[in-house]
Amino acid sequence: MTADKSDLVLHPVRLRIVLACASGDVTARELAERLPDIPHATLYRNLAMLVDAEIVTVVSERRIRGGVERTLRLVEGAAGLDAADAARMSMDEHRRGFAVFAGALIGAFARYTDRPDASPAEDPVGYRQAALWLDDGEYRAMTEALREALAPFLALGEGPGRRRVLLSTVVMPDAD
C-alpha cells in the first residue's frame, strides 16, 4: 500500500466504509443502511475514492428501476498496512492513523450502547488491557498465534444465527 493509500484508508469515513465492507459483499444501499449517520453524498464520494484506489471493487451490477445497483467487495489485503507501509509513515502519520482507528472504535461502541437492546453483560462486551513481559521472539510468536487462532473465525461469513461481532486489537510496546 502506498502512502497515498494509507491516507485514503486512515480517514474517519473511509475507515468505517472499509470496516463495513469487511464482513462480505455489500451494496451501496446496504452501506448507507449500516452507516446511517453518514450523509449519502459523503458516503458515495468516499466509496468512489476507495473503488478508484482499488481498495474496494465492484463485483457485480444489476439494473433496478432505471438505476444500477453495484455489489462491492473489499479487496483482500488492500486496506491493511504491512511492515513496509508502517516504515514509510512518519510518527505524526502513525498518531493520526491511530486516532482515526480509536475514533472509529469509540464511535462503534457509542452506536452499540445507544441501541435500545444493548446488553453488555449478556452479549458479552469486553475491553481490557493486559501487560505482558515478552522478548522480541515471544512478541512475534504471540502475534502469529493470535493470527492463527482468529483465521477460522475470520473465514466465516453471514449465516443463520450469526451476528456481526467486532474484534479490535492494539498491540504495542509499553512506553513506560
Accessible surface in RSA format (square Angstrom, percent):
REM  Atomic radii and reference values for relative SASA: ProtOr
REM  Chains: A
REM  Algorithm: Lee & Richards
REM  Probe-radius: 1.40
REM  Slices: 20
REM RES _ NUM      All-atoms   Total-Side   Main-Chain    Non-polar    All polar
REM                ABS   REL    ABS   REL    ABS   REL    ABS   REL    ABS   REL
RES MET A   1    46.08  23.9   3.87   2.6  42.21 100.5  12.11  10.3  33.97  45.0
RES THR A   2    79.72  56.7  77.71  78.8   2.01   4.8  75.55 101.5   4.17   6.3
RES ALA A   3    46.24  42.5  39.41  60.8   6.83  15.5  42.69  60.1   3.55   9.4
RES ASP A   4   106.91  74.9 103.72 103.2   3.19   7.5  28.04  66.0  78.87  78.7
RES LYS A   5    51.34  25.0  51.34  31.5   0.00   0.0  22.25  20.0  29.08  31.0
RES SER A   6     4.95   4.2   4.89   6.5   0.05   0.1   1.18   2.5   3.77   5.3
RES ASP A   7    64.51  45.2  58.04  57.8   6.47  15.3  25.13  59.1  39.38  39.3
RES LEU A   8    30.51  17.0  30.15  21.6   0.36   0.9  30.49  21.4   0.02   0.1
RES VAL A   9     7.33   4.8   7.33   6.6   0.00   0.0   7.33   6.4   0.00   0.0
RES LEU A  10    28.24  15.7  21.73  15.5   6.51  16.4  21.73  15.3   6.51  17.5
RES HIS A  11    56.57  30.9  55.59  38.6   0.98   2.5  30.83  31.8  25.74  29.9
RES PRO A  12    75.24  54.8  73.75  67.2   1.49   5.4  75.24  62.1   0.00   0.0
RES VAL A  13    27.76  18.3  27.61  25.0   0.15   0.4  27.76  24.1   0.00   0.0
RES ARG A  14    22.84   9.6  22.84  11.6   0.00   0.0   0.00   0.0  22.84  13.8
RES LEU A  15    15.36   8.6  15.36  11.0   0.00   0.0  15.36  10.8   0.00   0.0
RES ARG A  16    30.32  12.7  27.76  14.2   2.55   6.1  16.86  23.0  13.45   8.2
RES ILE A  17     0.00   0.0   0.00   0.0   0.00   0.0   0.00   0.0   0.00   0.0
RES VAL A  18     8.45   5.6   8.45   7.6   0.00   0.0   8.45   7.3   0.00   0.0
RES LEU A  19    75.16  41.9  75.05  53.7   0.11   0.3  75.06  52.7   0.09   0.3
RES ALA A  20     3.38   3.1   2.31   3.6   1.07   2.4   3.05   4.3   0.33   0.9
RES CYS A  21     2.28   1.7   0.00   0.0   2.28   5.4   0.00   0.0   2.28   2.5
RES ALA A  22    63.59  58.5  31.96  49.3  31.63  71.9  34.22  48.2  29.37  77.8
RES SER A  23    35.56  30.0  14.47  19.3  21.09  48.6  25.65  54.6   9.91  13.9
RES GLY A  24    31.72  39.1   0.00   N/A  31.72  39.1  31.34  86.0   0.38   0.9
RES ASP A  25    61.09  42.8  40.63  40.4  20.47  48.4  18.76  44.2  42.33  42.2
RES VAL A  26     0.85   0.6   0.00   0.0   0.85   2.0   0.85   0.7   0.00   0.0
RES THR A  27    12.47   8.9  12.47  12.6   0.00   0.0  12.47  16.7   0.00   0.0
RES ALA A  28    16.69  15.3  16.30  25.2   0.39   0.9  16.30  23.0   0.39   1.0
RES ARG A  29   126.94  53.3 123.35  62.9   3.59   8.5  67.49  92.2  59.44  36.0
RES GLU A  30    60.17  34.5  59.80  45.2   0.37   0.9  13.82  26.7  46.35  37.8
RES LEU A  31     0.00   0.0   0.00   0.0   0.00   0.0   0.00   0.0   0.00   0.0
RES ALA A  32    10.43   9.6   6.23   9.6   4.20   9.6   6.67   9.4   3.76  10.0
RES GLU A  33   109.48  62.9  85.55  64.7  23.93  57.0  47.36  91.6  62.12  50.7
RES ARG A  34    84.37  35.4  59.98  30.6  24.39  58.1  35.91  49.1  48.46  29.4
RES LEU A  35    11.15   6.2  11.02   7.9   0.13   0.3  11.02   7.7   0.13   0.3
RES PRO A  36   103.67  75.6  71.90  65.5  31.77 115.5  77.37  63.9  26.30 163.4
RES ASP A  37    89.83  62.9  56.34  56.1  33.49  79.2  47.40 111.6  42.43  42.3
RES ILE A  38     8.05   4.6   6.02   4.5   2.03   4.9   6.85   4.9   1.21   3.3
RES PRO A  39    87.87  64.0  75.32  68.7  12.54  45.6  87.43  72.2   0.43   2.7
RES HIS A  40   111.90  61.2 106.84  74.3   5.06  12.9  68.96  71.1  42.94  50.0
RES ALA A  41    74.07  68.1  59.45  91.7  14.62  33.3  67.93  95.7   6.14  16.3
RES THR A  42    30.88  22.0  30.88  31.3   0.00   0.0  14.26  19.2  16.62  25.1
RES LEU A  43     0.00   0.0   0.00   0.0   0.00   0.0   0.00   0.0   0.00   0.0
RES TYR A  44    98.94  46.2  94.39  53.7   4.55  11.8  72.94  54.8  26.00  32.1
RES ARG A  45   139.75  58.7 130.81  66.7   8.94  21.3  68.20  93.2  71.56  43.4
RES ASN A  46     5.97   4.1   5.97   5.8   0.00   0.0   0.00   0.0   5.97   5.8
RES LEU A  47     9.00   5.0   9.00   6.4   0.00   0.0   9.00   6.3   0.00   0.0
RES ALA A  48    50.86  46.8  44.35  68.4   6.51  14.8  50.30  70.8   0.56   1.5
RES MET A  49    73.95  38.3  70.20  46.5   3.75   8.9  63.40  53.9  10.55  14.0
RES LEU A  50     0.00   0.0   0.00   0.0   0.00   0.0   0.00   0.0   0.00   0.0
RES VAL A  51    42.53  28.0  37.20  33.7   5.33  12.9  37.20  32.3   5.33  14.5
RES ASP A  52   120.59  84.5  90.12  89.7  30.47  72.1  33.02  77.7  87.57  87.3
RES ALA A  53    17.60  16.2   5.81   9.0  11.80  26.8  16.33  23.0   1.27   3.4
RES GLU A  54   122.33  70.2 119.06  90.1   3.27   7.8  35.24  68.2  87.09  71.1
RES ILE A  55     0.00   0.0   0.00   0.0   0.00   0.0   0.00   0.0   0.00   0.0
RES VAL A  56     0.67   0.4   0.00   0.0   0.67   1.6   0.00   0.0   0.67   1.8
RES THR A  57    53.54  38.1  51.67  52.4   1.87   4.5  25.68  34.5  27.86  42.1
RES VAL A  58    48.33  31.8  25.65  23.2  22.69  54.7  25.65  22.3  22.69  61.5
RES VAL A  59    55.20  36.3  20.50  18.6  34.69  83.6  26.56  23.1  28.63  77.7
RES SER A  60    58.36  49.3  48.71  65.0   9.65  22.2  44.44  94.6  13.92  19.5
RES GLU A  61   100.78  57.9  69.22  52.4  31.55  75.1  20.75  40.1  80.02  65.3
RES ARG A  62   147.31  61.8 139.56  71.1   7.75  18.4  63.20  86.4  84.11  51.0
RES ARG A  63   178.63  75.0 153.34  78.2  25.29  60.2  70.18  95.9 108.45  65.7
RES ILE A  64    49.42  28.1  40.27  30.0   9.15  22.1  44.66  32.2   4.76  12.9
RES ARG A  65   231.19  97.1 181.35  92.4  49.84 118.7  91.07 124.5 140.12  84.9
RES GLY A  66    75.52  93.1   0.00   N/A  75.52  93.1  38.24 104.9  37.28  83.5
RES GLY A  67    33.58  41.4   0.00   N/A  33.58  41.4  33.28  91.3   0.30   0.7
RES VAL A  68    73.19  48.2  40.28  36.5  32.91  79.3  41.21  35.8  31.98  86.7
RES GLU A  69    25.21  14.5  18.58  14.1   6.63  15.8  16.41  31.7   8.80   7.2
RES ARG A  70   121.05  50.8 117.90  60.1   3.16   7.5  19.31  26.4 101.74  61.7
RES THR A  71    30.44  21.7  30.44  30.9   0.00   0.0  14.81  19.9  15.64  23.6
RES LEU A  72     4.08   2.3   4.08   2.9   0.00   0.0   4.08   2.9   0.00   0.0
RES ARG A  73   111.17  46.7 111.17  56.7   0.00   0.0  35.94  49.1  75.23  45.6
RES LEU A  74    37.86  21.1  29.82  21.3   8.05  20.2  29.82  20.9   8.05  21.7
RES VAL A  75    50.53  33.3  46.54  42.1   3.99   9.6  50.53  43.9   0.00   0.0
RES GLU A  76   172.09  98.8 141.79 107.3  30.30  72.1  62.03 120.0 110.05  89.9
RES GLY A  77    66.01  81.4   0.00   N/A  66.01  81.4  39.23 107.7  26.78  60.0
RES ALA A  78    17.31  15.9   5.37   8.3  11.95  27.2  16.53  23.3   0.78   2.1
RES ALA A  79    17.40  16.0   9.32  14.4   8.08  18.4   9.48  13.4   7.92  21.0
RES GLY A  80    43.05  53.1   0.00   N/A  43.05  53.1  36.13  99.1   6.93  15.5
RES LEU A  81    71.41  39.8  36.96  26.4  34.46  86.6  37.65  26.4  33.77  90.9
RES ASP A  82    82.61  57.9  72.44  72.1  10.17  24.0  44.99 105.9  37.62  37.5
RES ALA A  83    88.24  81.1  69.38 107.1  18.85  42.9  77.58 109.3  10.65  28.2
RES ALA A  84    54.52  50.1  44.10  68.1  10.42  23.7  51.18  72.1   3.34   8.8
RES ASP A  85     5.32   3.7   3.53   3.5   1.79   4.2   2.78   6.5   2.54   2.5
RES ALA A  86    35.43  32.6  31.96  49.3   3.48   7.9  32.25  45.4   3.18   8.4
RES ALA A  87    87.08  80.1  48.73  75.2  38.35  87.2  61.05  86.0  26.03  69.0
RES ARG A  88   137.02  57.5 104.06  53.0  32.96  78.5  69.47  94.9  67.55  40.9
RES MET A  89    13.80   7.1   5.91   3.9   7.89  18.8   6.76   5.7   7.04   9.3
RES SER A  90    56.23  47.5  44.79  59.8  11.44  26.4  51.24 109.1   4.99   7.0
RES MET A  91   126.18  65.3 122.08  80.8   4.10   9.8  92.68  78.8  33.50  44.4
RES ASP A  92    94.11  65.9  89.10  88.7   5.01  11.8  27.86  65.6  66.25  66.1
RES GLU A  93    46.03  26.4  45.55  34.5   0.48   1.1  11.35  22.0  34.68  28.3
RES HIS A  94    59.98  32.8  54.81  38.1   5.17  13.2  31.94  32.9  28.03  32.6
RES ARG A  95   149.71  62.9 141.83  72.3   7.88  18.8  77.98 106.6  71.73  43.5
RES ARG A  96   114.06  47.9 107.73  54.9   6.34  15.1  65.34  89.3  48.73  29.5
RES GLY A  97     4.46   5.5   0.00   N/A   4.46   5.5   3.73  10.2   0.73   1.6
RES PHE A  98    98.83  49.4  92.82  57.5   6.01  15.6  96.68  58.6   2.15   6.2
RES ALA A  99    61.20  56.3  48.36  74.6  12.84  29.2  53.35  75.1   7.85  20.8
RES VAL A 100    18.80  12.4  12.68  11.5   6.12  14.8  17.39  15.1   1.41   3.8
RES PHE A 101    58.51  29.3  58.25  36.1   0.26   0.7  58.25  35.3   0.26   0.7
RES ALA A 102    26.52  24.4  26.37  40.7   0.15   0.3  26.52  37.4   0.00   0.0
RES GLY A 103    39.45  48.6   0.00   N/A  39.45  48.6  30.37  83.3   9.08  20.3
RES ALA A 104    12.29  11.3   3.02   4.7   9.27  21.1   8.63  12.1   3.66   9.7
RES LEU A 105    74.68  41.6  70.30  50.3   4.38  11.0  74.30  52.2   0.37   1.0
RES ILE A 106   122.54  69.7 119.42  89.0   3.12   7.5 122.16  88.0   0.38   1.0
RES GLY A 107    20.21  24.9   0.00   N/A  20.21  24.9  19.83  54.4   0.38   0.8
RES ALA A 108    21.04  19.3  14.54  22.4   6.50  14.8  16.04  22.6   5.00  13.3
RES PHE A 109    83.01  41.5  78.85  48.8   4.16  10.8  82.35  49.9   0.66   1.9
RES ALA A 110    44.61  41.0  41.09  63.4   3.52   8.0  44.52  62.7   0.08   0.2
RES ARG A 111    88.75  37.3  82.41  42.0   6.34  15.1  53.20  72.7  35.55  21.5
RES TYR A 112    36.79  17.2  32.65  18.6   4.14  10.8  35.97  27.0   0.82   1.0
RES THR A 113    61.04  43.4  38.34  38.9  22.70  54.1  28.08  37.7  32.96  49.8
RES ASP A 114   115.12  80.6  86.79  86.4  28.33  67.0  29.58  69.6  85.54  85.3
RES ARG A 115   105.61  44.3  97.71  49.8   7.91  18.8  48.19  65.9  57.42  34.8
RES PRO A 116   144.96 105.6 102.07  93.0  42.89 155.9 115.32  95.2  29.64 184.2
RES ASP A 117    98.67  69.1  75.99  75.6  22.68  53.6  48.33 113.7  50.34  50.2
RES ALA A 118    27.81  25.6   5.96   9.2  21.85  49.7   5.96   8.4  21.85  57.9
RES SER A 119    29.76  25.1  26.71  35.6   3.04   7.0  20.72  44.1   9.04  12.7
RES PRO A 120    61.08  44.5  58.84  53.6   2.24   8.2  59.12  48.8   1.95  12.1
RES ALA A 121    97.66  89.8  63.18  97.5  34.48  78.4  75.04 105.7  22.62  59.9
RES GLU A 122   147.94  84.9 117.56  88.9  30.38  72.3  44.88  86.8 103.06  84.1
RES ASP A 123    35.26  24.7  22.40  22.3  12.86  30.4   7.47  17.6  27.78  27.7
RES PRO A 124   113.90  83.0  93.18  84.9  20.72  75.3  93.18  76.9  20.72 128.7
RES VAL A 125    47.28  31.1  22.11  20.0  25.17  60.7  26.05  22.6  21.23  57.6
RES GLY A 126    44.84  55.3   0.00   N/A  44.84  55.3  10.71  29.4  34.13  76.4
RES TYR A 127   172.97  80.8 148.27  84.4  24.70  64.3 110.43  83.0  62.54  77.1
RES ARG A 128   206.93  86.9 162.58  82.9  44.35 105.6  84.03 114.8 122.90  74.5
RES GLN A 129   167.33  93.6 130.37  95.3  36.96  88.0  48.67 103.6 118.67  90.0
RES ALA A 130    79.88  73.4  51.08  78.8  28.80  65.5  55.73  78.5  24.15  64.0
RES ALA A 131    93.05  85.6  58.03  89.5  35.02  79.7  65.23  91.9  27.82  73.7
RES LEU A 132   105.25  58.6  74.98  53.6  30.27  76.1  77.66  54.5  27.59  74.2
RES TRP A 133   241.27  96.8 215.24 104.2  26.03  61.1 193.71 103.3  47.56  77.2
RES LEU A 134    75.44  42.0  38.31  27.4  37.14  93.4  41.24  29.0  34.20  92.0
RES ASP A 135    86.31  60.5  73.89  73.5  12.42  29.4  46.62 109.7  39.69  39.6
RES ASP A 136    99.23  69.5  95.17  94.7   4.07   9.6  17.62  41.5  81.62  81.4
RES GLY A 137    39.67  48.9   0.00   N/A  39.67  48.9  30.46  83.6   9.20  20.6
RES GLU A 138    86.98  49.9  81.36  61.5   5.62  13.4  33.55  64.9  53.43  43.6
RES TYR A 139    65.61  30.6  65.61  37.3   0.00   0.0  55.21  41.5  10.40  12.8
RES ARG A 140   158.76  66.7 154.77  78.9   3.99   9.5  74.10 101.3  84.67  51.3
RES ALA A 141    61.87  56.9  49.05  75.7  12.82  29.2  57.77  81.4   4.10  10.9
RES MET A 142    45.17  23.4  38.52  25.5   6.65  15.8  37.64  32.0   7.53  10.0
RES THR A 143    34.04  24.2  32.07  32.5   1.96   4.7  25.13  33.8   8.90  13.5
RES GLU A 144    73.83  42.4  73.83  55.9   0.00   0.0  36.80  71.2  37.04  30.2
RES ALA A 145    57.66  53.0  49.90  77.0   7.77  17.7  53.86  75.8   3.80  10.1
RES LEU A 146    79.95  44.5  79.58  56.9   0.37   0.9  79.92  56.1   0.03   0.1
RES ARG A 147   146.66  61.6 139.31  71.0   7.35  17.5  71.79  98.1  74.88  45.4
RES GLU A 148   110.81  63.6  96.89  73.3  13.92  33.1  39.21  75.8  71.60  58.5
RES ALA A 149    61.50  56.5  45.14  69.7  16.36  37.2  57.15  80.5   4.35  11.5
RES LEU A 150    54.76  30.5  54.76  39.2   0.00   0.0  54.76  38.5   0.00   0.0
RES ALA A 151    52.77  48.5  45.58  70.3   7.19  16.4  48.59  68.4   4.17  11.1
RES PRO A 152    79.91  58.2  67.24  61.3  12.67  46.1  75.85  62.6   4.05  25.2
RES PHE A 153   137.16  68.6 125.70  77.9  11.46  29.8 125.92  76.3  11.24  32.2
RES LEU A 154   138.22  77.0 110.53  79.1  27.69  69.6 114.17  80.2  24.04  64.7
RES ALA A 155    88.11  81.0  48.83  75.3  39.28  89.4  60.27  84.9  27.84  73.7
RES LEU A 156    94.50  52.6  72.44  51.8  22.06  55.4  74.83  52.6  19.67  52.9
RES GLY A 157    38.82  47.9   0.00   N/A  38.82  47.9  29.83  81.9   8.99  20.1
RES GLU A 158   135.15  77.6 102.05  77.2  33.10  78.8  52.05 100.7  83.10  67.8
RES GLY A 159    25.33  31.2   0.00   N/A  25.33  31.2  16.27  44.7   9.05  20.3
RES PRO A 160   144.50 105.3 111.82 101.9  32.68 118.8 124.65 102.9  19.84 123.3
RES GLY A 161    91.08 112.3   0.00   N/A  91.08 112.3  45.59 125.1  45.49 101.9
RES ARG A 162   125.03  52.5  95.96  48.9  29.07  69.2  40.05  54.7  84.98  51.5
RES ARG A 163   142.59  59.9 118.92  60.6  23.67  56.4  69.36  94.8  73.23  44.4
RES ARG A 164   115.10  48.3  76.67  39.1  38.42  91.5  55.92  76.4  59.17  35.9
RES VAL A 165   114.76  75.5  87.01  78.8  27.76  66.9  90.51  78.6  24.25  65.8
RES LEU A 166   103.79  57.8  76.08  54.4  27.71  69.7  77.31  54.3  26.48  71.3
RES LEU A 167   116.72  65.0  84.06  60.1  32.66  82.1  85.53  60.1  31.19  83.9
RES SER A 168    49.85  42.1  18.09  24.1  31.76  73.2   9.52  20.3  40.33  56.5
RES THR A 169    83.92  59.7  61.84  62.7  22.08  52.6  35.65  47.9  48.27  73.0
RES VAL A 170    71.51  47.1  37.13  33.6  34.38  82.9  41.74  36.3  29.77  80.8
RES VAL A 171    66.11  43.5  36.52  33.1  29.59  71.3  39.15  34.0  26.96  73.1
RES MET A 172   120.70  62.5  96.66  64.0  24.04  57.2  68.60  58.3  52.10  69.0
RES PRO A 173   103.24  75.2  83.83  76.4  19.41  70.6  94.26  77.8   8.98  55.8
RES ASP A 174   116.31  81.5  82.06  81.7  34.26  81.0  42.77 100.7  73.54  73.3
RES ALA A 175   108.43  99.7  64.65  99.8  43.77  99.6  75.64 106.5  32.79  86.9
RES ASP A 176   166.34 116.5 100.34  99.9  66.00 156.1  54.79 128.9 111.55 111.3
END  Absolute sums over single chains surface
CHAIN  1 A    12596.7       9795.1       2801.5       7651.2       4945.5
END  Absolute sums over all chains
TOTAL         12596.7       9795.1       2801.5       7651.2       4945.5
